[in-house]
Structures are given as C-alpha cells and as structure tokens.
Amino acid sequence: MFSFRNIDLSRDTETIIKFRRDSYSISFGDESLFGDNDSYLKKITERLIKFPGGLVIIEIDGKQVGQVELQIKQFENIEIGYVNLFYLISEYRGKGYGAKLIEFAERFFCEYGVNAYQLRVSPTNKRAISFYKKNGFDVLKIEDEDTVPRFRMHKSLSTSS
C-alpha cells in the first residue's frame, strides 16, 4: 500500500539524509553541493515546525521509498508553494508514483491557500524536467546566482473547488 507519513526525526534522520544526498547526486552528478548533515537537519527541524504535514516519507508496503519536502515562501513579493524535494528511490521512478507526489503537494498547497507553486531543477536532470512539464509545469527562468544554474519551474493551481 502506498502512503505518506510525517517525517519523524527520532527515527528518520538517517533515511532523509540518505535520500537528500542521493537527490543531489541525481541532480548534479555528485552530492558535494549538499553541505553538511547538521545544517540540513536544522532546516528540516525548522520546516517541520512551520509546515506540519509538508515533510513526509513515502512508504509502499512499509518500505521507505521516497520523500517530499514542501513549504510556503515569498517569491517576488508573492506567497507561493515551494517544493524543496520530490524524491523516489530508483526502482520506483517511472512507474506513476511521481504523480502521487504531485497530487500530495497540490493538496498541501491548496490547504495553505496559495494559487501557484514552484521548484528548481538542474538543467542536466532531463528526466525530471520532462516529468514536470508533463505534469503542467513551465520553466519560469534560469537562475544562475548559485554555484550551478537551475531552472525555476512554476505551476498554477486551480482556484475553483
């Protein structure tokens, strides 16, 4: 059975670090941009307080297979939803589970009353870019102020019920 459960740092610390580091390897070719574990865990701790329900582990039949990290941010003076991470372990990619992550995110953002959400993706991560475009995202702009350029992608949410 496919399910989402809130991240519990007392039991999930090792898993979320492993998943997040792997996401950097997939996106950028290695995990060197990840930084250190303590800084990452500090961010997660703060987000768990601010956005309960937005940081989850994905399980299939009790096996931890992915992670989602969501928050609400300001972008160009507008409040938007922001995806810090959509992640599935390799054997669960390309099997339709990503759409469930999108659905989860959109429900979460609608609960917060935002009408759009964004994420950033490495231009070399062609598979992810294709997935996001297939699911209604558009490239908003290229951001190159960080150490590596990233596409900022945007999706509007329906405001009707």
C-alpha positions in Angstrom: 0.0 0.0 0.0 1.2 3.5 -0.9 1.2 6.0 1.9 2.6 9.3 3.2 3.7 9.8 6.8 5.2 12.8 8.5 8.9 12.7 8.9 9.9 11.8 12.5 13.5 12.9 13.1 13.8 10.5 16.0 13.6 7.6 13.6 14.0 9.0 10.1 17.2 11.1 10.3 19.5 8.6 8.6 16.9 7.9 5.8 16.2 11.6 5.0 19.9 12.4 4.8 20.5 9.4 2.5 17.5 10.3 0.3 18.5 14.0 0.1 22.2 13.2 -0.7 21.0 10.8 -3.4 18.8 13.6 -4.9 21.9 15.8 -5.2 23.8 13.0 -7.0 21.0 12.6 -9.4 20.6 16.4 -10.0 24.2 17.5 -10.1 26.3 14.4 -10.7 27.5 14.2 -7.1 26.5 15.2 -3.6 29.1 17.9 -3.0 26.6 20.7 -3.0 24.6 19.1 -0.2 26.6 20.6 2.5 26.7 19.1 5.9 24.2 16.9 7.7 23.7 19.2 10.7 22.8 22.2 8.5 20.3 20.1 6.6 18.7 18.7 9.8 18.4 22.2 11.2 16.5 23.3 8.2 14.2 20.2 8.4 13.6 20.8 12.1 12.5 24.4 11.4 10.3 23.4 8.5 8.6 20.6 10.5 7.5 23.3 13.0 6.3 25.8 10.4 4.8 23.4 7.9 3.5 20.3 9.7 2.3 17.8 7.1 4.6 19.1 4.4 7.6 17.0 5.1 6.8 13.3 4.6 8.3 9.9 3.9 6.6 7.8 1.2 6.2 4.2 2.0 5.0 1.3 -0.1 4.0 -1.8 1.9 6.1 -0.4 4.9 9.2 0.2 2.8 10.6 3.7 2.8 10.8 4.6 -1.0 10.8 8.4 -1.1 10.5 11.8 0.5 8.6 15.1 -0.1 9.6 18.5 1.4 7.2 21.4 0.9 6.9 24.9 2.3 5.4 28.3 1.7 7.8 31.1 0.6 7.8 34.6 -0.7 8.9 34.9 -4.4 8.9 38.3 -6.0 6.6 39.6 -3.2 4.1 36.8 -3.8 3.4 33.9 -1.4 3.9 30.6 -3.3 4.2 27.0 -2.5 7.7 25.7 -2.9 8.9 22.1 -3.4 12.3 21.6 -1.8 12.2 17.9 -2.7 10.3 15.3 -4.7 12.3 12.1 -4.4 11.7 8.4 -5.1 14.4 5.7 -4.9 15.5 4.5 -8.3 13.3 1.4 -8.6 10.2 3.4 -8.0 10.8 6.1 -10.7 9.0 6.0 -14.0 6.1 3.8 -12.6 3.5 6.5 -12.0 4.3 7.2 -8.4 5.6 10.7 -9.1 2.0 11.8 -10.0 1.0 10.8 -6.4 3.7 13.2 -5.1 2.3 16.0 -7.3 -1.2 15.3 -6.0 0.0 15.3 -2.4 1.8 18.6 -2.9 -1.2 20.3 -4.6 -3.5 19.3 -1.8 -1.0 20.6 0.8 -0.6 24.0 -1.1 -4.3 24.4 -1.5 -4.8 24.0 2.3 -2.4 27.0 2.6 -4.4 29.0 0.1 -1.6 29.5 -2.4 -2.5 29.6 -6.1 0.8 28.5 -7.5 3.9 26.6 -6.6 7.5 26.3 -7.8 10.6 24.2 -7.7 14.1 24.3 -9.0 15.7 21.6 -11.1 19.1 21.2 -12.6 19.1 21.7 -16.4 21.0 18.4 -16.7 18.2 16.5 -15.0 16.3 15.9 -18.2 14.1 13.1 -16.8 12.8 15.4 -14.0 12.3 18.3 -16.4 10.3 16.1 -18.7 8.2 14.8 -15.8 7.5 18.3 -14.5 6.5 19.6 -18.0 4.2 16.6 -18.5 2.6 17.5 -15.1 1.8 21.1 -16.1 5.0 23.0 -15.0 6.6 25.7 -17.1 10.2 27.0 -17.0 9.9 30.4 -15.4 13.5 31.4 -15.7 17.1 30.2 -15.3 18.7 31.1 -12.0 22.5 31.1 -12.1 23.4 33.0 -9.0 24.2 29.8 -7.1 27.2 27.6 -7.8 25.3 25.8 -10.5 22.4 27.0 -12.7 18.9 25.8 -12.1 15.6 26.1 -13.9 12.9 27.6 -11.7 9.7 25.9 -12.8 6.2 27.1 -12.0 2.7 25.6 -11.9 -0.5 27.4 -11.3 -3.2 25.7 -9.2 -6.9 25.8 -10.0 -8.7 28.1 -7.5 -12.0 26.5 -8.2 -13.3 23.7 -6.0 
